[in-house]
Amino acid sequence: MAAHTALARQLGVSEALLDALYRIDEHRHLFTESELVALRFAEIITTGAREVDESLWDELQAHFDDGEIIELATVIGLFNFFNRFADALQILPSQDTMVKE
Amino acid sequence: MRLVSHGILVSMSRTFKTVDYAQALDLTCAWATVCSPTICPRNHHLSSSLNKFSKPQNEGSPRYILPRRLVNALAVLAWVAIAGVIFWALGRITEALMLLSLAALVAYVIYPLVKLLEGDLHNMSRIPPVENLALSLQGEPGMAAMSTLFRVMAHRPELAQHSIQLLETTMRTGTVDPKLKELLAIRVSQVNNCFY
């Protein structure tokens, strides 16, 4: 299931948090304001990076300085790269990490 | 022929109570008239005796001894036939159930094999991972999950090595909480419907 990525499992993120992440709108109380802004930034970059509008940008700047926004954009861009790379070449997580369920 | 039809109708009237005896006899008469108009029990002696609809009053009459036996025999025959049909149907149902359980058993036995082959197929990326490659993946949690990806990338070792370095720098340095970076990485994979 997509909500339970091998990476998340490897990182030791709890199932509850993963589900919360999967349906953020129903679990907004579990995240801080800055986390919610960063997560929205991640979603919009992933689905269509040109949709990052001025209001989102203002919110980002309210919570993060320029260097931190660079960090966020790099993480998001890098994992989009890994996802596309893995999908195109049909690479799945190695068996030993799948077994850890 | 006439007797047989009469017997069947009368036995029906007895076993199922749907056709009463008088009706049975009437039907027989009608059929008998068609077959051979000269002989019909009703014409001979029953027109007055059947005004009560259940049974003929001249039960003791020798004329009725043979049909009555025949009726009994036919009733038994009919029941035997019905029992035969039921047994046949039960046999077919049992057969189908046996086949189903056999199929279930076979599926149960070969399931691990299928799973194994499926796993093998799923582990095949389009470009095979480079084996026996010392990538510096240790130390970073979450890196082991990505080892296949980097081993595939290792067909160009410098690309793989620099990608690993970029990943490590991205996740470890800076002032943003590393936990938030992990959340972002997971969220991106979720939005991309990617297993990584």
Contacts between the chains, C-beta under 8 A, distances in Angstrom:
chain1	res1	chain2	res2	distance
A	2	B	189	7.5
A	2	B	190	5.7
A	2	B	193	4.8
A	2	B	194	7.2
A	2	B	195	7.1
A	3	B	190	6.0
A	5	B	186	5.9
A	5	B	189	4.6
A	5	B	190	6.9
A	5	B	194	7.2
A	5	B	195	6.2
A	5	B	196	6.1
A	6	B	145	4.3
A	6	B	195	6.1
A	6	B	196	6.2
A	7	B	142	5.3
A	7	B	145	4.9
A	7	B	146	6.9
A	7	B	185	6.4
A	7	B	186	6.3
A	7	B	189	6.3
A	7	B	196	5.7
A	8	B	182	8.0
A	8	B	186	4.6
A	8	B	189	7.8
A	9	B	145	7.2
A	10	B	141	6.4
A	10	B	142	4.7
A	10	B	143	7.9
A	10	B	144	5.9
A	10	B	145	3.9
A	11	B	141	5.5
A	11	B	142	4.7
A	11	B	182	5.3
A	11	B	186	7.5
A	12	B	141	7.0
A	13	B	182	6.8
A	13	B	183	7.9
A	13	B	186	6.5
A	18	B	186	7.0
A	21	B	183	6.5
A	21	B	186	6.1
A	21	B	187	5.7
A	21	B	190	6.6
A	22	B	190	5.9
A	34	B	180	7.8
A	35	B	180	5.8
A	35	B	183	6.7
A	38	B	176	8.0
A	38	B	180	5.9
A	38	B	183	7.8
A	38	B	184	6.1
A	39	B	183	6.7
A	39	B	184	6.8
A	39	B	187	5.5
A	42	B	184	4.7
A	42	B	187	5.0
A	42	B	188	5.5
A	42	B	191	7.4
A	43	B	187	6.8
A	43	B	191	5.6
A	46	B	188	5.3
A	46	B	191	4.5
A	46	B	192	6.2
A	47	B	191	6.4
A	64	B	176	7.2
A	65	B	175	7.9
A	67	B	174	6.9
A	67	B	175	6.8
A	68	B	174	6.9
A	68	B	175	5.8
A	68	B	176	5.0
A	71	B	170	7.2
A	71	B	174	4.3
A	71	B	175	7.4
A	71	B	176	4.6
A	71	B	181	7.3
A	72	B	176	6.3
A	72	B	181	7.9
A	72	B	184	6.7
A	74	B	170	5.1
A	75	B	170	5.6
A	75	B	171	7.2
A	75	B	181	4.8
A	75	B	184	5.0
A	75	B	185	6.0
A	76	B	184	5.7
A	76	B	188	5.7
A	78	B	166	6.7
A	78	B	167	6.4
A	78	B	170	5.7
A	79	B	184	7.4
A	79	B	185	4.6
A	79	B	188	4.2
A	79	B	189	6.4
A	80	B	188	5.8
A	80	B	192	6.9
A	82	B	146	7.0
A	82	B	149	6.3
A	82	B	196	6.0
A	83	B	188	6.6
A	83	B	189	5.8
A	83	B	192	4.2
A	83	B	194	4.0
A	83	B	196	6.0
A	84	B	192	7.6
A	85	B	149	6.6
A	85	B	153	7.5
A	86	B	149	5.5
A	86	B	194	6.3
A	86	B	195	7.6
A	86	B	196	5.0
A	87	B	192	7.4
A	87	B	194	5.9
A	89	B	125	5.4
A	89	B	126	4.8
A	89	B	127	5.6
A	89	B	152	6.1
A	90	B	124	7.6
A	90	B	125	5.2
A	90	B	126	5.0
A	91	B	125	4.1
A	91	B	126	7.9
A	91	B	148	5.5
A	91	B	149	5.2
A	91	B	152	5.5
A	91	B	196	7.9
A	92	B	122	5.7
A	92	B	123	6.5
A	92	B	125	7.1
A	92	B	148	7.1
A	92	B	195	5.8
A	93	B	145	5.2
A	93	B	146	7.8
A	93	B	148	6.5
A	93	B	195	6.0
A	93	B	196	6.3
A	94	B	123	7.8
A	94	B	144	7.4
A	94	B	145	7.4
A	94	B	147	5.7
A	94	B	148	4.6
A	95	B	119	6.9
A	95	B	123	6.2
A	96	B	144	7.5
A	97	B	144	6.0
A	97	B	145	4.6
